[in-house]
Amino acid sequence: MPTESTVSTTRVTLKRSLGYWDLVLYGIILIQPTAPMPSFGVIYKEAHGHVVTAILCAMVAMLFTSVSYGRMARAYPEGGSAFMYVSRELHPSFGYLTGWCMAMDYILNPLICTIWCSKAAVNFLPEVPYFAWAIFFAAMFTLLNLNGVETSARLNTMMAAALGVVIVIVVVAITRYLLRLPHQPTEFYTLPFYDRQTFTASALFRGTSIAVLTYIGFDGISTLTDEAKEPQRSIPRAIVATCLITGLLASIEVYLAQLVWPRGLAFPDIDTAYVHISGRAGGPIVFAIVNGALLLATIGSGMASQLGAARLLLAMGQDGAIPSRFFGVVHPKNRIPRNNVLLIGAICLVGAFALSYERGAELLNFGALLAFMGVNISSAVLGWRQGRGAQWLPILLAVLGFAVCLFIWMNLSTPALIAGSAWAFVGVAFWFLYGRNAGGRKARVQA
């Protein structure tokens, strides 16, 4: 009798090909090496000029939180996010609320990208009003995503390299500018860290609450656990290293910028302040290079984040956490969550007129800081569950991370806290209306 061929039932898994430095590079690309440039102006305004100090204070909070992310990635090597970590260690309802607040981040990211792109475009063509650019970019993001246009990993890498070149150009231009200045007293070089005439603790912490935006995205490294070599060792180290490198690089960028711009001189536009600083240091050519590079980078970020938000809402709709008839539908032709893309496009358009870049950034950080607090609590609970007193150092670091994130969160503006709390309240209402029933259905199916 002929021998029957056997079919292997071995599950195909992702190839573990990413080393430590591959993960660090991915994290830096995810955050973008020019991360502090778009938000420089609003941090400068709120921190009364202490941008460097605000960036470093935010780095402390992110380093504590990155340690917690690393520990959770080690405990759950199958890959995950704040949503999964909080669900596993605390409770599914807390995980849902964490995911809901993360959804606000995903939606607000393309919104603030729309605002910033419109302001940068006005720098090139001031005769075209802001409202026309806002309509253009909101429509462009939406139409391209409706046709399935996505940013590839190779394009992201090329963009990160290009932005690295832009940073070098800016540093060289500012260095040449400073060398041409007459001799300055020592105080001139320390003012970016501390200016006794303008410093207040409340202003610094308000600025720090916005400076957190510089680090948003570092947690994305944890999603590569299945593709990393020695993930239990490389993932935690890469997350911490990414935060540290980002903080140091951002500090250099904003420190040099503050030396260029005279104290007390108003910016032509607060949202694109760094572009104007570059122009002051390097002239019209550097102004155009920096404005154009940041514009292209923000366009890519806006498109990718809009599609990411649409997919997150799709997943929540298909899970029954939000109405599935609207959010859980995929268009049969181009396989895009069309309803979600259109909804987010409408939110971006309305938000570009209703919100400032600063308020949108604060709302984004509202959800991010809540997620970070959830991960820190989860890490502390994990340490207590695994070793109680023997795990005192990881538990202490997680508690400190929670405390610092909570303190920064409390320093968000009152309107941001009210609007963010309203979003969380809507999420709780959805949980009671849809989420619990969906969880019950899943439990019955699994039984």
N, C-alpha and C positions, 0 to 999 in steps of 0.2 A: 504493500500500500504506500502511496506517496506521502512523504512527510509534510505535515501542515506547518506553515510558517507561523511563528509566534510573534505577536505584536507586543512590544515593550510597553508596560503601563507606568514606567517611571515618569514622575512629574517633571516637566521641563522647568528649570529655574533660571533666573537671571544670572549672567556671568559675573563672577566676582573679580573685577578687573581694576577697580579704583583704589589707588594707594592713598596714603595720608595727604600728600601734596596735591593730588587730584581733587580730593575733597575740599581742601582749603581753597584752591583756585575756583572750584564750583561755588563755594560760599561767597567769595569776593565778587564773582561775576553776578551772583544772585542779588547781592546788596548794591552793586555797582561802585566802582572806585571813586566816583564823583558824587557819592550820596549826600554829603553836606552842602553841596553848592546850591541846589534849588531852594533849600530851606534856610540858607544862611541869613537872609534878610529878616525873616520873622523871628528867628532865634536872637539875632542882634537886637531887634526891637524889644522883645520881651525880657531878655537878660541884661538890658541896658549896656550892651557892648561886650559882655563877657561870654562870647561864643565858645572860645576854647575851653573855659572852665565848665560850661554847660555840657559840651561834648564829652569831657572827661568824667563828669559826674554821671552822665548817662551810661558811660562805658562801665563804671563800677557796677551799676544795676544789671547791665547785660552780661557781665562776666559771672556774677553770681548765678544768674538765670541760665547761662550757657552751661555751667557745671551741672545744674539740675537737668537740663535737656540731655546732656551727655549720659548722666546716670540712668535716665529713663530709656534712652536709646539702647543702653547696655542691657537693661532689664527686659526690654521688648525688642529684640534684634530683628523681628520681622518687618520693621519699619512702622512709622506712625507719625503722630502729630500731637499737639496739645489736646485736641479733642479725644484721641484715643487714650492718652496717658491719664487724663482726668477721669474718663469713663471707667478705666480699669482699676485705678487706685482709690477713687472716691465714690462716685455713683454715676450711673448713666444720665441722670437728670442734670447733674453738674457738667458732665461732658457735653450734653446737648447745649446748655447755656454757653459753654466755652465756644462750641462750634458756631452758635448763633452770633456771638460777638465777633468771631473771626470772619463770619460772612459780611458783617458791616465793614471790616477792614478791606475785604476783597472788593466790595462795591465802591468804597470811598477812594480806593487807589486810582481807578480810571477817572474818577471825578476830579481829583486834585491834579492829575496829569492833564486833563482837559483845560483846567484853569491855567496851569503853568505854560503849556504849549501856546495858549492864546496870548499870554503876556509876552512870551519870547517872540512870537510872530509879529506882534505890534512893534517890537524893537527893530525888526527888519523893514516892516511896511506900516509906519505909524498912521498913514492916511486911511488905512482900513481899520474901522473901529473894533474894539474888543468883542462886542456882541457878535459881530460877523465871524470872527475867528472861532469863538466858542461854538457857534452853530456848526461851522466847518469841521472842527476836530471831533465834536461829539458824533456828527453824522459819519465822518470818515472811519472812526473806530468801529461804529456799529455796522456800516455797510461792508467793510472788509471782513469783519468777523462773521457776518451773515453768509459770506461766500467761502468761509472756511480757511481764510488766510491766517497762518500761524507763524510765530517767530521760531526758527529752528535753533537747535543748540549751537550749530556752527556759527550762525549769524550772531548769536549772543556772545560767543567767544570773540568774534571779530570786533564786535561793538565794544566789549570790555577792553580789548587791546587798543582800539582807537581812543577810548576815553583815557587810557593810561598815557598815551601820547599827548593828549590835551593837558593832562596834569603836568607833564614835563614842560610843555610850552608855557603854562601859567607860572610854574615855579621859576623857570628861567627868566621870564618877563618881569616877575616881581623882584627877583634877586637883582637884576640889572637896574630896576627902578630904585631900589633901596641903596645900591652902591652909588648912585648919582646924587643922593640926598646929602646935604651938609651933615657934619658930625652931630649925632643925636645923643642926649643923656641916657643913662642906663634905664631910667623910668620909661622911656619910649618903648623899649623892648619888653617890659613887664606889664604894660597897661592891658594887653589882651587877656592876661590872667587875672589881674586885679586893678581896678581903678577906684580909688577911695572916694572920688567925687560922685560916682554913679552907682557904686555897689550897694545892693540890699539883698539879703538872703531870699526874701520872697520873690524878687525879680529873677534871681539866679535859678531858683527851683521852677519858676514858670517857664523859663527858657529851657531848662532841662527836660521838662515834660514834652516839649516839642522836639528837642534834640534826640529823643529816643527814635524818631523817624529815621535817623541816620543808620540805625542798626537793623531795621525791620527786614526780615528775610533770612537771617542767619539760621533760624530753626529749620529751614528747608533742607539742610544737610542731612537731617535725621531721616528724610524720605529715601535716601540712597543706601540704607542699611543693607538691602539685599544685593547690592552691586559692589560693596566695599570689601577689600581684603581685611581680615581680622577686624570686623566691624565693632566688636565689643571694646577694642582698644583704639582703633583709628577714628571712629565717629566722635566719641567724646572729646578727644584731643583736637580734632579738626574744628569742632564747634567753638571751643574756647579760643583756639588760635585765630579763627576768622574774626571773632569779636575784638580780640586784642589788636590784630593788624588793622582792622577797619577803624578802630578808635585812634590809633597812632597816626594813620594816614590822614584821617579826617582832621585831627588836631593840627597837623602841619599845614593842610590846605587852608583852614580858617585862620590860623595864626598869621600866616603870611598875608592873607587878605586884610586882616585888621590893621596891619602895619601900613598898608597902602592908603586906606581910607581915613581922612582926618576926623578926629573926634568931634562930634556935634554937627558934621555936615550931613544933610539929608540925602537919601538915595533918590534918584529919579523915579525908580519903581522898586518898592520893597521886596516884591516877589522874585525879581530877577536881579537882586542887588549884586550877587557875585559876578554876573556878566558885566555890570558897569565897573566893578572893581578891576576886572581883567582889562577892560578898555582903558582905564586910567593908567594901569601899569604898562600895557603893551601897545596902546593905540588902537585905531580902528580895525586893523587886521586881526589882532588877538581878540578883540571884542566880537568880531564876526565868527571867528573859529570857535570860541567858547559858546557863544549863543547858538550857533548852528549845531555843534556837537551835542549840547545838552537838549536841544529841541528834538533832534533825531532819537536820542536815547530815551527821552520821555515819551515820544510817540510809540516806540517799541514797547516800553513798559505799560503804557496806557492800553494798547491793543491786547497785549498778553494778559494783563490783569482783568480786563473786561471779560475775556473768554474764560479765564480762570474762575471769576465770580459766577459766570453763567453756569459753568460745570458744577460748582459747589452747590448752587441752588437746585440744579438738576438732581444731584445726588440726594439732597435733603427732600426734594419732592418725591423721588422714587422710593425713598425710605418711609414716606408718609408723614414726615415731620412738619411739612407745609403742604398746602393743597396740591395734590399730584396732577389734577386735570390741567393746571396751568404750568406749574414749575417742572413737572416730571415728564414733559412731552419733548420728543426729539423729532425734528423735521425729517420726513422720510427721504427727501431728495439729497440734501447735503449733510445729513446727520449732525446737525447743529441744534442746540437747545434754543431755537429761534425766539420763543416767547421771552426767555430770560435775557437774551442779548438785547432785544428791543426794549425791555423794561429797564435794564441797566443804562442803555443809551439815553432813554428819556430822563432817568435820574441824573445822569451826567449833564445833560442839557439844562435841566431846571437848576441843578446844584451850582452850575457855573455862574448863574446869575444870583442865586440866593445865598451862596456861601463865599467866603474869602478863602484863599489858599491856606491861611493860618488856621481858620476854624475847621476846615476839612482835615488838615493834618492833626489837629487836636482830637477830633472825633475818631480818626484812624488809630491814634495812639491809645484812646480810651479802650477800644476792644483789644488791642495788642497787649497792653499792660494787664488787663484782666486775664488774658490767656497766660501771660507770663506768671502771674500770681498763682493761677491754677496749677501750672507745671511745678512751681516751687513747693506748693503744698503737697502735691502728689509725690515729689521726690522725698520730702520729709516723712510722709506716711510710709513710703517704700522702705526708707532706712530704718524706721522704727519697727516695721513689720519684720524685716530681715534680721536685725541684730540688736534692736533696742539700744542700750547704752554703748554697745561696741561700735555702733555707727554714729557716734556723737558728732564727729567732724562733718560728714555729709549732711546730717540733719541740721547742724548749726549753719552751714553755708546756705542751705535751702531756706531756713527761717530768715536769715539775713536778706537773701534775695527777695523773699516775699515782702519783708518790711520795707526795703528800699523801693521796690516797685509800687507798693501801696502808698508810700509817701509821695512819690512822683505823681502817681495817679491822682492823689488828692490835690495836687497843685495845678491840675488842669483848670481851665477857666470855668466859671459857673455855667455859662451857656453850653459848653461842651459836656459837662457832667450831667446837666439836665437832659440834653438831647440824647446822650449815650444811655442814660438810665431809662429814657422812654423807649429806646430801641430794645433794651434788655427786657423791659416790661412786656413789649409786644411778643418777644421770643418766649417768655413764660406763658403768655396767653396761648400761643401756638402749641406749646408743649402740652398744655392741658386739653386743648381741642383736638390735636392731631397726634402729637408725639407719643403720648401714653398709649393711645389706641393702637398705633403702629407697633409699639413695643409689645403690646399684648398679642397682636396678630403674629408677630415673629416668634414669640415664646410658644404659642399654640402650634405653629408649624414645626418648630424644632422638637416639640414634645411628640 
